[in-house]
């Protein structure tokens, strides 16, 4: 189960990193309707850090043996 979680987290990090490369800013609207919208702009290092961290996590998923993971309680 942990192995699948790390694969999903790696894929999610890569997808968010690619999205941050594509967009310049995002407008966040409050759920409850109070207050105005806020503009979110990611720093320049964020997309590349998310893509590389996600890629390392995905590669780690494929390098873990399945037999050793079954022995954990």
C-alpha positions as CSV (number, residue, x, y, z in Angstrom):
1,X,0.0,0.0,0.0
2,X,2.8,2.4,0.8
3,X,4.3,1.7,-2.6
4,X,1.1,2.8,-4.4
5,X,0.9,5.9,-2.2
6,X,4.4,7.0,-3.2
7,X,3.6,6.4,-6.9
8,X,0.5,8.5,-6.7
9,X,2.3,11.3,-4.8
10,X,5.1,11.3,-7.4
11,X,2.6,11.5,-10.3
12,X,0.7,14.2,-8.5
13,X,3.9,16.3,-7.9
14,X,4.9,15.9,-11.6
15,X,1.4,17.0,-12.8
16,X,1.3,20.1,-10.5
17,X,4.8,21.0,-11.7
18,X,3.8,20.8,-15.3
19,X,0.7,22.9,-14.6
20,X,2.8,25.5,-12.9
21,X,5.1,25.6,-16.0
22,X,2.1,26.3,-18.2
23,X,0.3,29.0,-16.2
24,X,1.7,32.3,-14.9
25,X,-0.8,32.9,-12.1
26,X,-4.0,31.5,-10.7
27,X,-7.0,33.3,-9.1
28,X,-8.1,31.6,-5.9
29,X,-11.8,32.2,-5.1
30,X,-13.0,31.8,-1.5
31,X,-15.4,28.9,-0.9
32,X,-17.6,30.6,1.6
33,X,-18.0,33.8,-0.5
34,X,-16.4,36.2,2.0
35,X,-13.6,38.4,0.8
36,X,-12.2,38.9,-2.7
37,X,-10.3,36.6,-4.9
38,X,-6.5,36.2,-4.3
39,X,-3.9,35.9,-7.1
40,X,-1.4,33.1,-6.6
41,X,1.9,33.3,-8.5
42,X,4.4,30.5,-8.0
43,X,8.1,31.2,-7.7
44,X,10.4,30.3,-10.6
45,X,11.9,27.4,-8.8
46,X,8.7,25.6,-7.8
47,X,7.7,23.9,-11.1
48,X,11.2,22.4,-11.6
49,X,11.4,21.3,-8.0
50,X,8.0,19.5,-8.2
51,X,8.8,17.8,-11.5
52,X,12.2,16.6,-10.3
53,X,11.0,15.5,-6.8
54,X,8.1,13.7,-8.4
55,X,10.4,12.0,-11.0
56,X,12.7,10.8,-8.2
57,X,9.7,9.4,-6.3
58,X,8.4,7.6,-9.3
59,X,11.8,6.1,-10.1
60,X,12.1,5.0,-6.4
61,X,8.8,3.3,-6.8
62,X,10.1,1.1,-9.6
63,X,13.4,0.3,-7.8
64,X,11.7,-1.0,-4.6
65,X,11.4,-4.7,-4.5
66,X,7.8,-6.0,-4.0
67,X,9.0,-9.0,-1.9
68,X,10.6,-6.8,0.8
69,X,7.4,-4.6,1.1
70,X,5.2,-7.7,1.8
71,X,7.3,-8.6,4.9
72,X,6.4,-5.3,6.7
73,X,3.7,-5.6,9.3
